[in-house]
């Protein structure tokens, strides 16, 4: 069995999970990670998400990480820069 993990706030609303259900119908094990709590910038309301498995799609709420809960960076090289920002294709 193939497994798919998607992490996105887009799938907080069950109506947006049609593509995920289509993948599950093809025999894939689909898990989507969504924020546990999401404040809608347009409507201003807060939406809470709980764990569920429905139509072959597992919804896994992820608690929000804040800068206070993230471990400090251990990179001695400094900030990460994308490789494409250098000279371009070789």
N, C-alpha and C positions, 0 to 999 in steps of 0.2 A: 504494500500500500504506500502511495506517495503522500507526503504531508506538506501542507502549505501553511505558513505563518505570515499574517499580514498585520501590521501595526499602523493604525490610522484613526483619526477622530471622525472621519467620514462615515464610518459604520456604526456610530453610536445609535442612530435611528434604525429600527428594524426595516423600514421601507427602503433603505439604501443597501440592503444586503442581498439583492437579487443576483448579482454576479457571483457572490460567495455561494449561494444556494445552487447555482448552476454548476460551479466547480465541484461541490459536494455530490451532486447528482451524477457526475462523471466518475465517481469512485474515489475522489480525493478526500483526505482527512483535513478539513479546513478549521483553523483556529484564528480568530481575529482578536488582537489586543487593542483595547480602546481605553481612553482615560476613564477612571472611575467616576470623576466629577467633571462636568464640562459646562462652562458658562457661555451661553449663546450670545455672541456680540451684537446681533441684530435685535433679538427679542428681549435680551437681558435676563432671561430665566436661567436657572441652573438645573442641569439634568444629571441624575444619579443612575449609574449602570450597575447591574448585578450580574453574576456569572449565570450563564444559561447555555443549554445545548438544544437547538431547535433546527429541524430540517437538515441535519448533518453539519451544521455550523456551530462551533463552540465560541462563545463570546467570553473573553477573559478581561475583566476590568483591571487596569494597572493604576496603582496609586501614583499621584504626581510627585516627581522628584523636584526638590527645590535645591538651590545652591547650598543650603545648609546641610542637606542630606547626601550630597555628592562627595565622593572622596576627592582630595586634592590631586591635581595633575602631577604625574611623576615623570613627565618628559623633560629630559635634560636638553633636548634639542630646541626647545622653545615652542612657539605656537605652530600648529600644523598648517601647512600651505598646500593647496591642491597641486598635483603634478602637472596639470594642464596649464597652470598659471606661469610656467617657466617659458619655454621657447616654442611650444607647439608640437605637432606630430614629427616623428623622426623617420 
